[in-house]
Amino acid sequence: MEKLELVVIGGHDLAVAAARHYRTLRGLGVTVRKRIDTLTATRCIIEGMPLLYSDRAFDPFLQHLGLVSVMGSDARHFLAATAYVTATGA
């Protein structure tokens, strides 16, 4: 098994950038419910790291702030299709 890279989420600079992202999204009418989502998304945006996620909370970061999904631009379509198949048992 390969080792996973440890990514630190914290520090003054990240906190300031996350606060800016939060205020930007609030200005657009988006409510971010969890601070950890803002910190995680901001860390990925700053470092240019794609994020693998299935939580819609990250969509505004993708749409408005430059977050990149591991699954590319079709991430939401894939997740919606997966949810449909799971819900319908198809």
Secondary structure, 3 states (H helix, E strand, C coil): CCCCCCCCCCCHHHHHHHHHHHHHHHHCCCCCCCHHHHHHHHHHHHHCCCECCCCHHHHHHHHHCCCCECCHHHHHHHHHHHHHHHHHCC
